[in-house]
Amino acid sequence: MMAALSLSAISLVAQGHEHIHVYRNDKGFNTYKASQVTNIAFENQLMMVTTDAGRAVYPMSTVDSCVVRTTALPEIHVRLVDYPDWTELQGAKDDVRKAILYMDGNGMYDDLEEQEVEFRGRGNSTWNMDKKPYRFKMAKKKSVCGLPKAKTFALLANNIDCTLMRNAIALWLARYFGMPYTNHTVPVKVYLNGIDKGQYVMTEKIGIGGGSVDIDETTGMLFELDTNYDEAYKFRYTWSGKNIPVMVKDPDLDELAADPEVTNITDAAEYLARWQADFTKMANAVTTRKASQSLADVLDIESAVNYFLVNCLCGNHEVHHPKSVYMHKKSLADGELYHMGPVWDFDWAFTFDGKEGAPANTPLIETDGKANGYSFFKLILANQEFRALFKAKFEAFVKDGYPELKAFIAEYANLIEPSAKENGLLWPSRRDSASKYRVVGSFDFRTNLATLEKWIDQRIDYMKSDANYGLYR
């Protein structure tokens, strides 16, 4: 006996961007735009979905449920002008390719009309993974998916994140603690030359400007402390036989020096030397003062507390190398302080430490990396003024903020679950062929999420019970 269902029979109006998601128990998953589905029928223990493109047939024993959603994630489509046959970006991550880009907002955001963009890779270790991260630059500043107007946006691949939620959770925490210039996260699907590359997160490119660190680039500075040490302008702060690498992330000093009438900067190297002396003054205070002495005349203590609260709650151990650690200052004027942040890069965090299964009771920093981030930052973490404020803010978060975080996780999970399962089919559990990391796929999304939520519970319990709040050993 055959039963046929029209779209109206399942209370679905085929307009807008409604989608039908078919959840299956045979490691399969299917999504259909409702506007393209003409019939759903059942016969002889088979489910048949007819669309404009043809008919798909599934054994009923493999179908767990069908879910109708009124929205789906935005879809970013990129076509490489000169390399239409490429299945992936080739060459160096900095190689810029001319591309045509458009976005279907899928009922969540306004569409983005077809336009020419510069398209390239991004990231450090993540660029050397199977699922590549990207960046695109438009000709004019635009607001995309509600993000602040900018020319350039990043597409994070979340290759080693089996929940596709780690960065979103960390950046939610940063906003909860009131950290300025915190990136936003918009989950999207990305297609390159017509090939589905899976679920990504679109976010702002970190730098000086209205879309990120909103300070004056002619007077301010954004430093990145990172052992990659690969920016054009950089120096090392040294003390007691140790050193930390300091790089100019933004502004572009060559561009500033090329326009001295506006910037009052005539020599990029001389300008960097002034900033190096200023950074050294702040760092010397950190490395020479006793824990009982204040650092508040050189460092915004609350920004440091917020920065390490987020990283400690997430178990992001990048600090001890250091890697992807940002500090900024508005100007060299008297009275201006260094501020820590924005926070960044939480792929390698939470349950992942080279592979899934990282314990929740590991101190944030416990060993020196290549450039002694542990030795430097431990001096800040042990400062009595810092510890007092950290304790107060952490206890307030456990009481009031953690319930809000749980609600956010539930909402975000519901939003991305269909796309996470699709992503898991494209990028299944494997040893990543490029990086050699053991990667767990996102198909078993709810199981992975339950593991993450349990880890966060355990992390908070550990921080509550540890004499140093899980910051250092």
C-alpha positions in Angstrom: 0.0 0.0 0.0 1.3 3.4 -0.9 0.9 6.6 1.0 1.7 9.9 -0.7 2.2 13.2 1.2 2.0 16.5 -0.5 4.0 19.4 1.0 0.9 20.8 2.6 0.1 17.5 4.2 3.1 17.9 6.5 2.3 21.5 7.3 5.0 22.9 5.2 4.5 26.0 3.1 6.9 25.9 0.2 8.0 29.5 0.3 11.0 31.3 1.8 13.8 29.0 2.9 12.2 26.1 4.7 14.2 22.9 4.7 13.4 19.2 5.3 16.1 17.3 7.2 16.1 13.5 7.0 18.0 12.1 10.0 19.2 8.5 9.3 20.9 5.8 11.4 23.1 4.4 8.6 25.7 7.2 8.7 23.7 9.2 6.2 21.9 12.5 6.3 19.9 14.5 3.7 18.7 18.0 3.5 16.2 19.4 0.9 15.0 22.9 0.3 11.2 22.7 0.6 10.7 24.8 -2.5 12.4 22.1 -4.5 10.4 19.1 -3.0 7.3 18.1 -5.0 6.3 14.9 -3.2 7.2 12.6 -0.3 5.8 9.0 -0.5 6.1 5.7 1.3 5.8 2.2 -0.3 7.1 -1.2 0.6 9.1 0.0 3.5 10.7 2.7 1.4 10.7 6.5 1.7 10.8 8.4 -1.6 11.6 12.1 -1.8 10.9 13.6 -5.2 12.6 17.0 -6.1 13.1 19.1 -9.1 16.4 17.1 -9.7 14.9 13.6 -9.4 13.9 11.1 -6.8 15.8 9.7 -3.8 14.8 6.4 -2.1 15.6 5.4 1.5 14.8 2.1 3.4 12.4 3.1 6.2 14.6 1.1 8.6 17.3 3.7 8.1 15.2 6.8 8.7 15.0 8.0 12.3 13.0 11.2 11.7 12.2 14.0 9.3 12.5 17.6 10.7 11.1 20.7 9.1 13.1 23.9 9.8 12.1 27.4 8.8 15.7 28.5 8.3 19.0 27.0 7.3 22.6 28.3 7.5 23.7 30.9 5.0 25.5 29.4 2.0 28.7 31.2 0.7 29.5 30.2 -2.9 32.9 31.0 -4.3 34.1 30.4 -7.8 37.8 30.9 -8.6 38.0 32.9 -11.8 41.3 31.5 -13.1 41.1 28.1 -11.6 37.5 26.8 -12.0 38.5 23.2 -11.9 40.4 23.3 -8.5 38.8 21.3 -5.8 40.8 23.1 -3.1 43.1 26.2 -2.9 46.6 25.4 -3.9 49.9 27.1 -3.2 50.8 29.2 -0.2 48.0 30.5 2.1 48.9 34.1 1.2 48.5 33.6 -2.5 45.5 35.8 -3.5 43.1 34.4 -6.1 40.5 36.4 -8.0 37.0 34.9 -7.3 33.3 35.5 -7.7 31.4 35.3 -4.4 27.7 35.4 -3.5 25.7 34.3 -0.5 22.3 32.8 -0.1 21.1 34.0 3.3 18.7 31.1 3.5 16.1 33.1 5.5 18.5 34.0 8.3 20.3 37.0 6.7 20.1 39.1 3.7 21.6 37.6 0.5 24.9 38.9 -0.7 24.9 39.7 -4.4 27.5 38.2 -6.8 30.7 40.2 -6.7 34.4 39.9 -7.4 36.6 39.3 -4.3 40.1 38.4 -3.4 40.1 34.9 -2.0 43.0 33.2 -0.1 43.9 30.9 2.7 44.5 31.8 6.3 45.7 30.4 9.7 48.9 28.9 10.9 48.7 25.2 11.7 45.1 25.0 10.5 46.3 25.9 6.9 48.1 22.6 6.9 45.0 20.5 7.5 42.7 18.7 5.1 39.8 21.1 5.6 41.3 24.5 4.7 40.4 27.9 6.4 39.8 30.8 4.1 39.6 34.6 3.9 37.9 36.9 1.4 38.2 40.6 0.8 35.6 42.7 -1.0 36.1 46.0 -2.8 34.1 48.0 -0.3 33.2 47.7 3.3 29.9 45.8 3.8 28.0 44.3 6.7 27.7 40.6 6.0 25.4 38.5 8.2 24.9 41.4 10.6 28.7 41.7 11.3 30.2 45.2 11.5 31.1 46.7 8.2 34.4 45.5 6.8 36.1 44.6 3.6 37.7 41.3 4.9 36.1 38.4 6.7 37.6 35.1 7.8 36.1 31.6 7.3 37.2 29.3 10.1 37.2 25.6 9.2 36.9 24.1 12.7 38.6 21.0 11.2 39.6 19.5 14.6 36.4 20.5 16.4 34.0 17.6 16.5 31.2 19.9 17.9 32.0 22.9 15.6 31.2 25.0 18.7 34.4 25.7 20.5 35.1 29.1 19.1 31.5 30.1 19.4 31.5 29.2 23.1 34.7 30.9 23.9 33.7 34.1 22.1 30.3 34.0 23.9 32.3 33.9 27.2 34.4 36.9 26.1 31.3 38.9 25.4 29.7 37.8 28.7 32.8 39.2 30.5 32.5 42.5 28.6 35.7 42.2 26.6 35.7 44.9 23.9 36.5 44.0 20.3 35.4 40.4 20.7 34.8 38.6 17.4 31.3 37.3 16.5 30.5 33.9 15.1 28.1 33.1 12.2 27.9 29.5 11.2 27.8 29.1 7.4 28.1 26.5 4.7 30.9 27.1 2.1 31.0 25.9 -1.5 34.2 26.3 -3.5 33.9 25.9 -7.3 30.6 24.2 -6.7 32.0 21.7 -4.2 30.5 21.5 -0.7 33.3 22.1 1.8 31.2 21.8 4.9 30.2 24.0 7.8 32.4 27.0 8.6 32.3 30.0 11.0 32.4 33.4 9.4 34.0 36.0 11.7 35.9 39.3 11.6 39.5 39.5 10.6 41.5 40.5 13.7 43.2 43.8 13.2 42.9 47.5 13.9 39.6 49.0 12.5 35.9 49.3 13.1 35.4 45.6 12.4 37.8 44.5 15.0 40.0 46.4 17.4 38.5 49.9 17.1 41.4 52.2 17.9 43.2 54.8 15.8 45.8 53.0 13.6 47.9 56.2 13.4 48.5 56.1 17.2 47.6 52.6 18.5 49.2 49.2 18.3 48.0 45.6 18.2 50.7 43.2 19.2 50.6 39.4 18.7 52.7 37.2 20.9 53.4 34.1 18.9 56.2 31.6 18.4 55.5 31.5 14.7 57.3 34.9 14.6 56.4 35.5 11.0 55.3 39.1 10.7 57.4 41.8 9.0 57.9 43.9 12.1 58.8 42.1 15.3 61.1 41.9 18.3 61.8 39.7 21.3 61.4 40.8 24.9 64.2 39.2 26.9 64.7 38.7 30.7 66.7 36.4 32.9 67.8 34.3 29.9 64.2 33.9 28.7 62.3 35.6 25.9 58.8 36.0 24.4 58.2 36.8 20.7 56.3 40.0 20.0 55.0 40.9 16.5 53.1 43.9 15.1 49.8 42.5 14.0 48.4 45.9 13.0 48.8 48.6 11.7 50.9 48.2 8.6 54.0 50.3 9.6 55.2 50.7 5.9 51.8 52.2 5.0 51.9 54.6 7.9 55.5 55.7 7.0 54.4 56.2 3.4 51.9 58.9 4.4 53.8 61.0 7.0 51.7 64.2 6.5 48.7 62.3 8.0 50.4 59.9 10.4 53.4 61.9 11.5 55.4 58.7 11.1 58.4 59.0 8.8 60.4 55.9 9.6 58.8 52.5 10.3 61.8 51.0 12.1 62.2 54.1 14.3 58.4 53.9 15.1 58.7 50.2 16.0 61.7 51.0 18.3 59.6 53.5 20.2 56.9 50.8 20.7 59.5 48.2 21.6 60.8 50.5 24.4 57.2 51.1 25.6 56.4 47.4 25.6 59.6 46.6 27.4 58.7 49.1 30.1 55.4 47.3 30.7 57.0 43.8 30.5 59.8 44.9 32.9 57.2 45.8 35.5 55.7 42.3 35.1 59.1 40.5 35.5 60.6 42.6 38.3 57.8 43.5 40.7 56.7 41.3 43.6 53.3 39.6 43.6 52.1 42.1 46.3 52.9 45.1 44.1 50.3 46.5 41.6 50.7 46.3 37.9 47.7 48.7 37.3 49.9 51.6 36.1 51.0 49.6 33.0 48.4 46.9 32.5 44.6 47.0 32.5 44.1 44.3 35.2 40.5 43.7 34.4 41.3 43.0 30.8 43.9 40.5 31.9 41.4 38.8 34.3 38.8 38.5 31.6 41.3 37.2 29.1 42.6 34.5 31.3 39.1 33.6 32.6 38.0 32.8 29.1 41.1 30.9 28.3 41.1 29.0 31.6 37.4 28.0 31.3 38.1 26.7 27.8 41.4 24.9 28.6 43.1 26.8 25.8 46.8 26.1 26.5 48.1 28.3 23.7 49.3 30.9 26.2 52.2 28.9 27.5 54.0 28.9 24.1 52.7 31.7 23.5 50.6 31.5 20.4 47.7 33.8 19.2 48.0 36.0 22.3 47.0 39.6 21.5 47.6 42.8 23.4 46.7 46.3 22.4 47.3 49.9 23.4 45.6 53.1 22.2 48.7 55.2 22.0 52.1 56.0 23.5 50.6 58.9 25.5 51.2 59.0 29.2 48.5 57.2 31.2 47.5 54.8 28.5 47.6 51.1 29.5 48.2 47.8 27.7 45.0 45.7 27.4 44.9 42.0 26.8 42.8 40.7 24.0 41.0 40.1 21.9 40.8 36.4 22.6 41.4 34.1 19.6 41.8 30.5 18.4 40.0 27.8 20.4 40.2 24.9 18.0 42.9 23.3 20.1 41.1 23.6 23.5 38.3 22.0 25.6 38.4 18.3 24.9 41.1 18.4 22.3 44.9 18.3 23.0 46.4 16.7 19.9 43.5 14.2 20.0 40.1 14.0 21.7 40.0 13.1 25.4 41.9 15.9 27.0 41.3 16.0 30.7 39.5 18.8 32.3 41.8 19.1 35.3 44.9 20.4 33.6 46.3 23.9 34.5 46.1 26.5 31.9 49.8 27.0 31.9 52.2 24.4 33.3 55.3 24.2 31.0 57.4 26.6 29.0 56.9 26.6 25.3 59.5 27.6 22.8 59.5 31.2 24.0 58.7 31.0 27.7 55.1 32.2 27.8 54.6 30.2 31.0 57.3 32.1 32.8 56.0 35.5 31.8 52.3 35.0 32.2 52.6 33.2 35.5 54.0 36.4 37.0 50.7 38.1 36.1 48.5 35.2 37.2 50.3 35.1 40.6 49.8 38.9 41.2 47.6 39.4 44.3 45.5 42.2 42.7 44.9 39.9 39.7 44.0 36.9 41.8 41.5 38.8 44.0 39.6 40.1 41.0 39.8 36.7 39.2 38.3 35.0 42.2 35.4 37.4 42.4 34.6 37.3 38.7 34.9 33.5 38.5 32.5 33.0 41.4 30.0 35.4 40.0 30.1 33.6 36.6 29.5 30.2 38.2 26.4 31.6 40.0 24.9 33.7 37.2 26.7 33.3 34.0 27.0 29.5 33.7 23.2 29.0 33.3 23.2 31.6 30.5 26.1 29.8 28.8 24.2 26.5 29.0 21.2 28.2 27.3 23.4 29.6 24.6 25.0 26.2 23.9 21.5 24.6 23.6 20.3 27.3 21.2 23.5 27.2 19.0 23.4 23.4 18.9 19.9 23.3 17.6 20.9 25.8 14.9 23.9 24.0 13.6 22.9 20.3 14.1 21.7 19.5 10.6 24.8 21.1 9.0 27.1 19.5 11.6 25.8 16.1 10.5 26.4 16.9 6.8 29.9 18.2 7.7 30.6 14.9 9.4 29.8 13.0 6.2 32.2 15.3 4.2 34.9 15.2 6.9 34.5 11.9 8.8 36.6 10.7 11.8 40.2 10.1 10.5 43.8 10.8 11.0 44.1 14.1 9.1 46.3 13.4 6.1 48.1 16.7 6.2 48.5 17.4 9.9 48.4 13.8 11.2 46.1 14.7 14.1 43.5 12.2 15.0 40.2 14.0 14.1 36.8 13.0 15.3 34.1 13.9 12.8 31.0 15.9 13.6 28.4 13.4 12.4 27.6 12.1 15.9 26.9 15.7 16.9 24.8 15.1 20.0 27.2 12.6 21.4 30.1 14.9 20.9 28.2 17.8 22.4 27.3 15.8 25.5 31.0 15.0 26.0 31.8 18.8 25.6 29.2 19.8 28.1 30.4 17.2 30.6 34.0 18.5 30.2 32.8 22.1 30.9 31.1 20.9 34.1 34.3 19.1 35.2 36.4 22.1 34.3 34.4 24.4 36.5 34.5 22.0 39.3 38.3 21.7 39.0 38.8 25.5 38.9 36.6 25.8 42.0 38.6 23.3 43.9 42.1 24.3 42.8 44.2 26.7 44.9 45.2 28.6 41.8 41.8 28.3 40.1 43.3 26.1 37.4 45.5 28.8 36.1 49.0 27.4 36.8 50.9 24.8 38.7 
